[in-house]
Amino acid sequence: MLTQGNSKHALALRRWFTFEKIVEAMVAMETYHMNLDKLLTVTRQVCHIDDIEELTAMLNFYHDLGVIVKHGHTVVLQAQWLIDLFKQLLTLRPFDEVVRSDQL
């Protein structure tokens, strides 16, 4: 039996799945991070989520799942991109090794 409460939850789930599709589309266009305010604007326009509590709950949910990484006013839309970025930073060769290999 579909009650009003169930239909509200069904609509919320649909909006949240739409958010997942938005994130996938942005990552496909090589947008890997975004300012939180801009993401909230896009989410309001496309997912039709106007309730700030629902927006916050949704972002926290996807952050807890590891789908996004939310820190301060920045949202990383693909966690693997951030991991790869850190790997590049941590595996840089020391300057003197770079200079010596260029002199050969």
N, C-alpha and C positions, 0 to 999 in steps of 0.2 A: 504494500500500500504506500503510495507516494504522498507524504505529508508536506506541509509548508516548510518544515525544518529540513526535511530530506531534499526538497527542491533547492533550498538555499545552499546546502552543502554541495549538491550536484553542480550548481552554477559556479560556486567557488572553485571546485575541482577543475571545471572547464577553463576558468580564467587562469588558474595556475598552470595547466597544461599549455595554454596559449603562451604564457611566460616562457616555458621551456622551449617552445618553438621559436620565440623571439630571440632567445639566447643562442640557439642553434643557428639561426639565420645570420645573426651578427658575427658569430665565430666563422661561419662559412665565408663572410665578406672580410675576414681577417681583422675584425674589431675584437680585440682580446681584453680590453679594459675600458671602463667608462666611469665618468663622474657620477656619483650617486644621484644627484639632482636630475641630471639628464636621463638616467635610467628610470627614475621615478616618473618623469614626464612621459617617456615612451610607454612605460607600463600603464600609466593612467589612460593614455590615448588608445592603445591597442587592446589591452586586457580589460579596460573599463573598470578598473579598481580605483575607487575614490576614497575608500576607507583607509586612513593611514595605519590603523591597527592591523588590518588585513595585509597591507603592503609590507609592513614590518615583519609580521608573522611569516609571510611567504619568503621574504628575503632571508630571514633567519633559518627557515626550514631548508632552503636550498643551500645555504652556507653550511649548515650542520651536515647535510648529505655530501658536501664536497663538490657540488655542481658549480657553485660560484664561491669566490673568496671575497668577503666584505670586510674592509678595514678602513675605518674613518670615513672619508667621503669618496673612497675609490672602491669600485667593484670589479674584480677580475672575473671575466665571463668564462674562462676556461682554465681550470686549475693546472692542467698539464703545461700550458704556456708559461705560467709563473714558475713551475718547477724547472722547465727547460731554461728559463732566463737565469734562475739561480745557479743552475749547473754551469752555464757559460761564465758567470761571474766568478764562480769558485774554481774553475779549471783554467783560468788564464795563466799563461806561462809567465814566469818572472821576466822583468824588463831586460836583465842582462842576458838571458837565454835568447830573447828575440833579437837583440843587437848582435850577438855572436853569430846567429844563423843567417842574418842579413849580410854579414861581412864575408861569408864564404863564397 
